[in-house]
Amino acid sequence: NLNAARRHLQKALEAGPPTARVLEHLGDVQHALGNDGAARKYWQRALDQDADRASLRKKLSDGPSS
């Protein structure tokens, strides 16, 4: 269930410093829910933390444009 995943990831985000992995997964869930603007924001935040994540660069270049 995507909404349950979103809630779980939000709790992880609130529990401590955000990690690139949690931010990327939040972006993935937001994208799957159709929230493309939120997805891009999470992916960009994750990339800002870990510029070596090729998966994030691909999602941002190929993914939603809003």
MARNUMI-617208 format. One record per atom (N, C-alpha, C): residue in one letter; residue number from 1; x, y, z; atom name. Coordinates in steps of 0.1 Angstrom, whole numbers. Layout:
N
<pt><res>a</res><n>NUM</n><east>X</east><north>Y</north><up>Z</up><atom>CA</atom></pt>
...
END
This chain:
66
<pt><res>n</res><n>1</n><east>8</east><north>-12</north><up>0</up><atom>N</atom></pt>
<pt><res>n</res><n>1</n><east>0</east><north>0</north><up>0</up><atom>CA</atom></pt>
<pt><res>n</res><n>1</n><east>9</east><north>12</north><up>0</up><atom>C</atom></pt>
<pt><res>l</res><n>2</n><east>7</east><north>21</north><up>-10</up><atom>N</atom></pt>
<pt><res>l</res><n>2</n><east>16</east><north>32</north><up>-12</up><atom>CA</atom></pt>
<pt><res>l</res><n>2</n><east>14</east><north>43</north><up>-1</up><atom>C</atom></pt>
<pt><res>n</res><n>3</n><east>2</east><north>44</north><up>4</up><atom>N</atom></pt>
<pt><res>n</res><n>3</n><east>0</east><north>54</north><up>15</up><atom>CA</atom></pt>
<pt><res>n</res><n>3</n><east>6</east><north>50</north><up>28</up><atom>C</atom></pt>
<pt><res>a</res><n>4</n><east>6</east><north>37</north><up>30</up><atom>N</atom></pt>
<pt><res>a</res><n>4</n><east>13</east><north>32</north><up>42</up><atom>CA</atom></pt>
<pt><res>a</res><n>4</n><east>28</east><north>33</north><up>41</up><atom>C</atom></pt>
<pt><res>a</res><n>5</n><east>33</east><north>31</north><up>29</up><atom>N</atom></pt>
<pt><res>a</res><n>5</n><east>47</east><north>33</north><up>27</up><atom>CA</atom></pt>
<pt><res>a</res><n>5</n><east>51</east><north>47</north><up>29</up><atom>C</atom></pt>
<pt><res>r</res><n>6</n><east>43</east><north>56</north><up>24</up><atom>N</atom></pt>
<pt><res>r</res><n>6</n><east>45</east><north>71</north><up>25</up><atom>CA</atom></pt>
<pt><res>r</res><n>6</n><east>46</east><north>75</north><up>40</up><atom>C</atom></pt>
<pt><res>r</res><n>7</n><east>36</east><north>70</north><up>48</up><atom>N</atom></pt>
<pt><res>r</res><n>7</n><east>36</east><north>73</north><up>62</up><atom>CA</atom></pt>
<pt><res>r</res><n>7</n><east>48</east><north>68</north><up>69</up><atom>C</atom></pt>
<pt><res>h</res><n>8</n><east>52</east><north>55</north><up>66</up><atom>N</atom></pt>
<pt><res>h</res><n>8</n><east>64</east><north>49</north><up>72</up><atom>CA</atom></pt>
<pt><res>h</res><n>8</n><east>76</east><north>57</north><up>69</up><atom>C</atom></pt>
<pt><res>l</res><n>9</n><east>78</east><north>61</north><up>56</up><atom>N</atom></pt>
<pt><res>l</res><n>9</n><east>90</east><north>69</north><up>52</up><atom>CA</atom></pt>
<pt><res>l</res><n>9</n><east>90</east><north>83</north><up>59</up><atom>C</atom></pt>
<pt><res>q</res><n>10</n><east>78</east><north>89</north><up>60</up><atom>N</atom></pt>
<pt><res>q</res><n>10</n><east>77</east><north>102</north><up>66</up><atom>CA</atom></pt>
<pt><res>q</res><n>10</n><east>81</east><north>101</north><up>81</up><atom>C</atom></pt>
<pt><res>k</res><n>11</n><east>77</east><north>90</north><up>88</up><atom>N</atom></pt>
<pt><res>k</res><n>11</n><east>81</east><north>88</north><up>102</up><atom>CA</atom></pt>
<pt><res>k</res><n>11</n><east>97</east><north>87</north><up>102</up><atom>C</atom></pt>
<pt><res>a</res><n>12</n><east>102</east><north>79</north><up>93</up><atom>N</atom></pt>
<pt><res>a</res><n>12</n><east>117</east><north>78</north><up>93</up><atom>CA</atom></pt>
<pt><res>a</res><n>12</n><east>124</east><north>91</north><up>91</up><atom>C</atom></pt>
<pt><res>l</res><n>13</n><east>118</east><north>99</north><up>82</up><atom>N</atom></pt>
<pt><res>l</res><n>13</n><east>123</east><north>113</north><up>79</up><atom>CA</atom></pt>
<pt><res>l</res><n>13</n><east>123</east><north>121</north><up>91</up><atom>C</atom></pt>
<pt><res>e</res><n>14</n><east>112</east><north>121</north><up>99</up><atom>N</atom></pt>
<pt><res>e</res><n>14</n><east>110</east><north>129</north><up>111</up><atom>CA</atom></pt>
<pt><res>e</res><n>14</n><east>119</east><north>124</north><up>123</up><atom>C</atom></pt>
<pt><res>a</res><n>15</n><east>122</east><north>111</north><up>123</up><atom>N</atom></pt>
<pt><res>a</res><n>15</n><east>129</east><north>105</north><up>134</up><atom>CA</atom></pt>
<pt><res>a</res><n>15</n><east>144</east><north>109</north><up>135</up><atom>C</atom></pt>
<pt><res>g</res><n>16</n><east>150</east><north>114</north><up>124</up><atom>N</atom></pt>
<pt><res>g</res><n>16</n><east>164</east><north>118</north><up>125</up><atom>CA</atom></pt>
<pt><res>g</res><n>16</n><east>168</east><north>125</north><up>112</up><atom>C</atom></pt>
<pt><res>p</res><n>17</n><east>180</east><north>127</north><up>111</up><atom>N</atom></pt>
<pt><res>p</res><n>17</n><east>185</east><north>134</north><up>99</up><atom>CA</atom></pt>
<pt><res>p</res><n>17</n><east>181</east><north>127</north><up>86</up><atom>C</atom></pt>
<pt><res>p</res><n>18</n><east>176</east><north>133</north><up>76</up><atom>N</atom></pt>
<pt><res>p</res><n>18</n><east>172</east><north>126</north><up>64</up><atom>CA</atom></pt>
<pt><res>p</res><n>18</n><east>183</east><north>120</north><up>57</up><atom>C</atom></pt>
<pt><res>t</res><n>19</n><east>181</east><north>108</north><up>52</up><atom>N</atom></pt>
<pt><res>t</res><n>19</n><east>192</east><north>101</north><up>44</up><atom>CA</atom></pt>
<pt><res>t</res><n>19</n><east>188</east><north>102</north><up>30</up><atom>C</atom></pt>
<pt><res>a</res><n>20</n><east>197</east><north>101</north><up>21</up><atom>N</atom></pt>
<pt><res>a</res><n>20</n><east>195</east><north>101</north><up>7</up><atom>CA</atom></pt>
<pt><res>a</res><n>20</n><east>185</east><north>89</north><up>3</up><atom>C</atom></pt>
<pt><res>r</res><n>21</n><east>187</east><north>78</north><up>10</up><atom>N</atom></pt>
<pt><res>r</res><n>21</n><east>179</east><north>66</north><up>7</up><atom>CA</atom></pt>
<pt><res>r</res><n>21</n><east>164</east><north>68</north><up>10</up><atom>C</atom></pt>
<pt><res>v</res><n>22</n><east>162</east><north>74</north><up>22</up><atom>N</atom></pt>
<pt><res>v</res><n>22</n><east>148</east><north>77</north><up>26</up><atom>CA</atom></pt>
<pt><res>v</res><n>22</n><east>142</east><north>87</north><up>17</up><atom>C</atom></pt>
<pt><res>l</res><n>23</n><east>149</east><north>98</north><up>14</up><atom>N</atom></pt>
<pt><res>l</res><n>23</n><east>144</east><north>108</north><up>5</up><atom>CA</atom></pt>
<pt><res>l</res><n>23</n><east>141</east><north>103</north><up>-9</up><atom>C</atom></pt>
<pt><res>e</res><n>24</n><east>150</east><north>94</north><up>-14</up><atom>N</atom></pt>
<pt><res>e</res><n>24</n><east>147</east><north>88</north><up>-27</up><atom>CA</atom></pt>
<pt><res>e</res><n>24</n><east>135</east><north>80</north><up>-27</up><atom>C</atom></pt>
<pt><res>h</res><n>25</n><east>133</east><north>71</north><up>-17</up><atom>N</atom></pt>
<pt><res>h</res><n>25</n><east>121</east><north>63</north><up>-16</up><atom>CA</atom></pt>
<pt><res>h</res><n>25</n><east>109</east><north>71</north><up>-15</up><atom>C</atom></pt>
<pt><res>l</res><n>26</n><east>109</east><north>82</north><up>-7</up><atom>N</atom></pt>
<pt><res>l</res><n>26</n><east>98</east><north>91</north><up>-6</up><atom>CA</atom></pt>
<pt><res>l</res><n>26</n><east>94</east><north>97</north><up>-20</up><atom>C</atom></pt>
<pt><res>g</res><n>27</n><east>104</east><north>100</north><up>-27</up><atom>N</atom></pt>
<pt><res>g</res><n>27</n><east>102</east><north>105</north><up>-41</up><atom>CA</atom></pt>
<pt><res>g</res><n>27</n><east>96</east><north>94</north><up>-50</up><atom>C</atom></pt>
<pt><res>d</res><n>28</n><east>100</east><north>82</north><up>-48</up><atom>N</atom></pt>
<pt><res>d</res><n>28</n><east>95</east><north>71</north><up>-56</up><atom>CA</atom></pt>
<pt><res>d</res><n>28</n><east>80</east><north>69</north><up>-53</up><atom>C</atom></pt>
<pt><res>v</res><n>29</n><east>77</east><north>69</north><up>-40</up><atom>N</atom></pt>
<pt><res>v</res><n>29</n><east>63</east><north>68</north><up>-36</up><atom>CA</atom></pt>
<pt><res>v</res><n>29</n><east>54</east><north>79</north><up>-40</up><atom>C</atom></pt>
<pt><res>q</res><n>30</n><east>59</east><north>91</north><up>-39</up><atom>N</atom></pt>
<pt><res>q</res><n>30</n><east>51</east><north>103</north><up>-44</up><atom>CA</atom></pt>
<pt><res>q</res><n>30</n><east>49</east><north>102</north><up>-59</up><atom>C</atom></pt>
<pt><res>h</res><n>31</n><east>59</east><north>98</north><up>-66</up><atom>N</atom></pt>
<pt><res>h</res><n>31</n><east>57</east><north>96</north><up>-81</up><atom>CA</atom></pt>
<pt><res>h</res><n>31</n><east>47</east><north>85</north><up>-84</up><atom>C</atom></pt>
<pt><res>a</res><n>32</n><east>47</east><north>74</north><up>-77</up><atom>N</atom></pt>
<pt><res>a</res><n>32</n><east>37</east><north>64</north><up>-79</up><atom>CA</atom></pt>
<pt><res>a</res><n>32</n><east>23</east><north>68</north><up>-75</up><atom>C</atom></pt>
<pt><res>l</res><n>33</n><east>22</east><north>78</north><up>-66</up><atom>N</atom></pt>
<pt><res>l</res><n>33</n><east>9</east><north>83</north><up>-62</up><atom>CA</atom></pt>
<pt><res>l</res><n>33</n><east>5</east><north>95</north><up>-71</up><atom>C</atom></pt>
<pt><res>g</res><n>34</n><east>13</east><north>98</north><up>-81</up><atom>N</atom></pt>
<pt><res>g</res><n>34</n><east>10</east><north>109</north><up>-90</up><atom>CA</atom></pt>
<pt><res>g</res><n>34</n><east>13</east><north>122</north><up>-86</up><atom>C</atom></pt>
<pt><res>n</res><n>35</n><east>21</east><north>124</north><up>-75</up><atom>N</atom></pt>
<pt><res>n</res><n>35</n><east>25</east><north>136</north><up>-70</up><atom>CA</atom></pt>
<pt><res>n</res><n>35</n><east>39</east><north>140</north><up>-75</up><atom>C</atom></pt>
<pt><res>d</res><n>36</n><east>40</east><north>143</north><up>-88</up><atom>N</atom></pt>
<pt><res>d</res><n>36</n><east>53</east><north>144</north><up>-95</up><atom>CA</atom></pt>
<pt><res>d</res><n>36</n><east>61</east><north>156</north><up>-90</up><atom>C</atom></pt>
<pt><res>g</res><n>37</n><east>55</east><north>167</north><up>-86</up><atom>N</atom></pt>
<pt><res>g</res><n>37</n><east>62</east><north>178</north><up>-81</up><atom>CA</atom></pt>
<pt><res>g</res><n>37</n><east>69</east><north>175</north><up>-68</up><atom>C</atom></pt>
<pt><res>a</res><n>38</n><east>62</east><north>168</north><up>-59</up><atom>N</atom></pt>
<pt><res>a</res><n>38</n><east>68</east><north>163</north><up>-46</up><atom>CA</atom></pt>
<pt><res>a</res><n>38</n><east>79</east><north>153</north><up>-49</up><atom>C</atom></pt>
<pt><res>a</res><n>39</n><east>77</east><north>144</north><up>-58</up><atom>N</atom></pt>
<pt><res>a</res><n>39</n><east>87</east><north>134</north><up>-61</up><atom>CA</atom></pt>
<pt><res>a</res><n>39</n><east>100</east><north>141</north><up>-65</up><atom>C</atom></pt>
<pt><res>r</res><n>40</n><east>99</east><north>151</north><up>-74</up><atom>N</atom></pt>
<pt><res>r</res><n>40</n><east>111</east><north>157</north><up>-79</up><atom>CA</atom></pt>
<pt><res>r</res><n>40</n><east>118</east><north>164</north><up>-67</up><atom>C</atom></pt>
<pt><res>k</res><n>41</n><east>111</east><north>170</north><up>-58</up><atom>N</atom></pt>
<pt><res>k</res><n>41</n><east>117</east><north>177</north><up>-47</up><atom>CA</atom></pt>
<pt><res>k</res><n>41</n><east>124</east><north>168</north><up>-38</up><atom>C</atom></pt>
<pt><res>y</res><n>42</n><east>118</east><north>156</north><up>-35</up><atom>N</atom></pt>
<pt><res>y</res><n>42</n><east>125</east><north>146</north><up>-27</up><atom>CA</atom></pt>
<pt><res>y</res><n>42</n><east>137</east><north>141</north><up>-34</up><atom>C</atom></pt>
<pt><res>w</res><n>43</n><east>136</east><north>138</north><up>-47</up><atom>N</atom></pt>
<pt><res>w</res><n>43</n><east>148</east><north>133</north><up>-54</up><atom>CA</atom></pt>
<pt><res>w</res><n>43</n><east>159</east><north>143</north><up>-54</up><atom>C</atom></pt>
<pt><res>q</res><n>44</n><east>156</east><north>155</north><up>-56</up><atom>N</atom></pt>
<pt><res>q</res><n>44</n><east>166</east><north>166</north><up>-56</up><atom>CA</atom></pt>
<pt><res>q</res><n>44</n><east>173</east><north>167</north><up>-43</up><atom>C</atom></pt>
<pt><res>r</res><n>45</n><east>165</east><north>166</north><up>-32</up><atom>N</atom></pt>
<pt><res>r</res><n>45</n><east>171</east><north>167</north><up>-18</up><atom>CA</atom></pt>
<pt><res>r</res><n>45</n><east>180</east><north>155</north><up>-16</up><atom>C</atom></pt>
<pt><res>a</res><n>46</n><east>176</east><north>143</north><up>-21</up><atom>N</atom></pt>
<pt><res>a</res><n>46</n><east>184</east><north>131</north><up>-20</up><atom>CA</atom></pt>
<pt><res>a</res><n>46</n><east>197</east><north>133</north><up>-28</up><atom>C</atom></pt>
<pt><res>l</res><n>47</n><east>196</east><north>138</north><up>-40</up><atom>N</atom></pt>
<pt><res>l</res><n>47</n><east>208</east><north>140</north><up>-48</up><atom>CA</atom></pt>
<pt><res>l</res><n>47</n><east>217</east><north>151</north><up>-42</up><atom>C</atom></pt>
<pt><res>d</res><n>48</n><east>212</east><north>161</north><up>-36</up><atom>N</atom></pt>
<pt><res>d</res><n>48</n><east>220</east><north>171</north><up>-29</up><atom>CA</atom></pt>
<pt><res>d</res><n>48</n><east>228</east><north>164</north><up>-18</up><atom>C</atom></pt>
<pt><res>q</res><n>49</n><east>223</east><north>154</north><up>-12</up><atom>N</atom></pt>
<pt><res>q</res><n>49</n><east>230</east><north>147</north><up>-1</up><atom>CA</atom></pt>
<pt><res>q</res><n>49</n><east>240</east><north>137</north><up>-6</up><atom>C</atom></pt>
<pt><res>d</res><n>50</n><east>237</east><north>131</north><up>-18</up><atom>N</atom></pt>
<pt><res>d</res><n>50</n><east>245</east><north>120</north><up>-23</up><atom>CA</atom></pt>
<pt><res>d</res><n>50</n><east>246</east><north>122</north><up>-38</up><atom>C</atom></pt>
<pt><res>a</res><n>51</n><east>255</east><north>130</north><up>-43</up><atom>N</atom></pt>
<pt><res>a</res><n>51</n><east>256</east><north>133</north><up>-57</up><atom>CA</atom></pt>
<pt><res>a</res><n>51</n><east>261</east><north>121</north><up>-65</up><atom>C</atom></pt>
<pt><res>d</res><n>52</n><east>265</east><north>110</north><up>-59</up><atom>N</atom></pt>
<pt><res>d</res><n>52</n><east>270</east><north>98</north><up>-67</up><atom>CA</atom></pt>
<pt><res>d</res><n>52</n><east>259</east><north>88</north><up>-70</up><atom>C</atom></pt>
<pt><res>r</res><n>53</n><east>246</east><north>91</north><up>-66</up><atom>N</atom></pt>
<pt><res>r</res><n>53</n><east>235</east><north>82</north><up>-68</up><atom>CA</atom></pt>
<pt><res>r</res><n>53</n><east>230</east><north>84</north><up>-83</up><atom>C</atom></pt>
<pt><res>a</res><n>54</n><east>235</east><north>75</north><up>-91</up><atom>N</atom></pt>
<pt><res>a</res><n>54</n><east>231</east><north>75</north><up>-106</up><atom>CA</atom></pt>
<pt><res>a</res><n>54</n><east>216</east><north>74</north><up>-107</up><atom>C</atom></pt>
<pt><res>s</res><n>55</n><east>210</east><north>66</north><up>-99</up><atom>N</atom></pt>
<pt><res>s</res><n>55</n><east>195</east><north>64</north><up>-100</up><atom>CA</atom></pt>
<pt><res>s</res><n>55</n><east>188</east><north>77</north><up>-98</up><atom>C</atom></pt>
<pt><res>l</res><n>56</n><east>193</east><north>86</north><up>-90</up><atom>N</atom></pt>
<pt><res>l</res><n>56</n><east>186</east><north>99</north><up>-88</up><atom>CA</atom></pt>
<pt><res>l</res><n>56</n><east>188</east><north>108</north><up>-100</up><atom>C</atom></pt>
<pt><res>r</res><n>57</n><east>200</east><north>108</north><up>-105</up><atom>N</atom></pt>
<pt><res>r</res><n>57</n><east>202</east><north>116</north><up>-117</up><atom>CA</atom></pt>
<pt><res>r</res><n>57</n><east>193</east><north>112</north><up>-129</up><atom>C</atom></pt>
<pt><res>k</res><n>58</n><east>191</east><north>98</north><up>-130</up><atom>N</atom></pt>
<pt><res>k</res><n>58</n><east>183</east><north>93</north><up>-141</up><atom>CA</atom></pt>
<pt><res>k</res><n>58</n><east>168</east><north>97</north><up>-138</up><atom>C</atom></pt>
<pt><res>k</res><n>59</n><east>164</east><north>95</north><up>-126</up><atom>N</atom></pt>
<pt><res>k</res><n>59</n><east>150</east><north>99</north><up>-123</up><atom>CA</atom></pt>
<pt><res>k</res><n>59</n><east>147</east><north>114</north><up>-126</up><atom>C</atom></pt>
<pt><res>l</res><n>60</n><east>156</east><north>122</north><up>-122</up><atom>N</atom></pt>
<pt><res>l</res><n>60</n><east>154</east><north>136</north><up>-124</up><atom>CA</atom></pt>
<pt><res>l</res><n>60</n><east>155</east><north>140</north><up>-139</up><atom>C</atom></pt>
<pt><res>s</res><n>61</n><east>163</east><north>133</north><up>-147</up><atom>N</atom></pt>
<pt><res>s</res><n>61</n><east>164</east><north>137</north><up>-161</up><atom>CA</atom></pt>
<pt><res>s</res><n>61</n><east>153</east><north>130</north><up>-169</up><atom>C</atom></pt>
<pt><res>d</res><n>62</n><east>149</east><north>118</north><up>-165</up><atom>N</atom></pt>
<pt><res>d</res><n>62</n><east>139</east><north>111</north><up>-173</up><atom>CA</atom></pt>
<pt><res>d</res><n>62</n><east>125</east><north>112</north><up>-167</up><atom>C</atom></pt>
<pt><res>g</res><n>63</n><east>124</east><north>116</north><up>-154</up><atom>N</atom></pt>
<pt><res>g</res><n>63</n><east>112</east><north>115</north><up>-147</up><atom>CA</atom></pt>
<pt><res>g</res><n>63</n><east>102</east><north>126</north><up>-150</up><atom>C</atom></pt>
<pt><res>p</res><n>64</n><east>93</east><north>128</north><up>-140</up><atom>N</atom></pt>
<pt><res>p</res><n>64</n><east>83</east><north>139</north><up>-142</up><atom>CA</atom></pt>
<pt><res>p</res><n>64</n><east>89</east><north>152</north><up>-143</up><atom>C</atom></pt>
<pt><res>s</res><n>65</n><east>82</east><north>161</north><up>-150</up><atom>N</atom></pt>
<pt><res>s</res><n>65</n><east>88</east><north>174</north><up>-153</up><atom>CA</atom></pt>
<pt><res>s</res><n>65</n><east>81</east><north>185</north><up>-144</up><atom>C</atom></pt>
<pt><res>s</res><n>66</n><east>72</east><north>182</north><up>-136</up><atom>N</atom></pt>
<pt><res>s</res><n>66</n><east>65</east><north>193</north><up>-128</up><atom>CA</atom></pt>
<pt><res>s</res><n>66</n><east>72</east><north>194</north><up>-115</up><atom>C</atom></pt>
END
